[in-house]
């Protein structure tokens, strides 16, 4: 059974195609078609729906934690550290420590840094899974502990080159 499809191309020209709806294939064409049809596999639904993410959506970072005392304010010190105008004098890395041992190590090392006369300390807590690391969340509370709060002038979030949201600058008072 043949039928004609008429298509309008442009304003006046027409194109006619004859479509053969019967099986007008030769025997060799039918054999070739059967061989091809046997190799075809349906697409799975999982392959159609799963795509690799083009970018990662991170939740917004917490607000910067600033605490300044009236007695010894370091003006723009956090900006100077970020620009590289002030060197980080001491680094405390709390990775791979439990919450209890990390707090004890933080107190001991901050007091040691203050005794040695260091003014700029980088504390690295790590980000933790989904930015909810135990050390990262506990650090603001630890820095307000009475045993070390009186040696801290201010704090600021770290620049990405120093650890970003997984690190904090702590500016110590003069001895």
SVG drawing of the C-alpha trace seen along z (x, -y; Angstrom):
<svg xmlns="http://www.w3.org/2000/svg" viewBox="-2 -50 60 64">
<polyline fill="none" stroke="black" stroke-width="0.4" points="0.0,0.0 1.6,-3.3 0.6,-6.8 2.0,-10.2 3.1,-12.8 3.0,-16.4 5.2,-19.0 5.2,-22.7 8.7,-24.1 8.8,-27.8 5.8,-29.7 5.2,-27.8 7.3,-24.7 6.1,-21.3 7.9,-18.1 6.3,-14.7 7.5,-11.6 6.2,-8.1 6.2,-6.0 5.9,-2.3 4.1,-0.8 4.3,2.7 7.3,5.0 9.2,4.0 12.5,5.4 14.4,8.0 15.4,11.3 19.0,10.1 17.7,6.8 15.4,8.8 18.3,11.0 20.5,8.0 17.7,6.3 17.1,9.3 20.8,9.5 20.8,5.8 17.5,6.1 19.0,8.9 21.9,6.7 19.7,3.8 19.2,3.5 16.7,1.2 18.0,-1.7 17.6,-1.3 15.6,-3.9 18.5,-4.4 20.8,-5.5 18.3,-8.1 17.7,-9.7 21.2,-9.7 23.5,-12.5 26.7,-13.5 26.3,-16.8 27.8,-19.7 28.6,-21.5 28.4,-21.0 25.9,-23.0 27.4,-23.9 25.3,-25.3 26.1,-28.9 28.8,-29.3 28.0,-30.4 28.3,-34.1 31.9,-35.1 32.5,-35.0 34.0,-38.2 34.7,-39.0 36.6,-42.1 37.5,-43.4 37.8,-47.1 41.2,-46.7 43.3,-45.4 41.6,-45.7 43.6,-44.8 42.3,-47.0 42.0,-45.3 44.3,-42.5 42.2,-39.8 42.3,-41.7 46.0,-42.1 46.5,-38.3 44.2,-37.6 46.3,-39.9 49.5,-38.4 50.7,-41.6 50.9,-39.8 52.4,-36.3 50.7,-33.5 53.0,-32.9 51.6,-29.7 49.4,-27.0 47.3,-24.6 46.0,-21.6 43.2,-19.7 42.6,-17.2 42.3,-13.5 41.6,-14.5 38.6,-13.6 36.5,-16.4 37.9,-16.1 41.5,-15.8 41.2,-18.6 39.9,-21.0 42.8,-20.1 45.3,-20.5 43.8,-23.8 44.0,-25.3 47.6,-24.0 48.8,-25.3 47.1,-28.7 48.6,-29.3 52.0,-28.3 51.6,-30.5 50.8,-33.5 53.7,-32.8 56.0,-32.7 54.7,-36.1 52.9,-35.0 50.0,-37.2 48.5,-35.5 47.4,-31.9 45.7,-29.7 43.4,-27.0 42.6,-24.2 39.5,-22.2 38.6,-20.8 35.2,-21.1 33.7,-17.8 31.0,-16.0 28.5,-18.5 30.2,-21.4 28.9,-20.0 32.2,-18.8 32.2,-18.4 35.4,-20.4 34.3,-23.1 31.0,-23.6 32.7,-23.4 35.4,-25.9 33.4,-29.1 32.4,-27.7 35.9,-26.6 37.3,-30.1 35.0,-31.6 36.3,-29.3 37.4,-31.4 40.9,-29.8 41.8,-31.2 39.3,-33.9 41.4,-36.6 44.4,-36.0 42.3,-36.3 41.8,-39.7 39.6,-38.6 38.8,-35.9 38.0,-35.8 37.2,-33.2 40.2,-32.0 40.9,-32.7 40.5,-29.9 44.3,-29.6 44.5,-28.9 41.7,-26.4 38.5,-28.4 35.6,-27.3 37.6,-24.6 40.0,-27.1 39.9,-30.3 42.3,-33.1 42.8,-33.9 44.5,-37.1 46.1,-37.0 46.7,-39.9 50.1,-41.2 51.8,-39.7"/>
</svg>
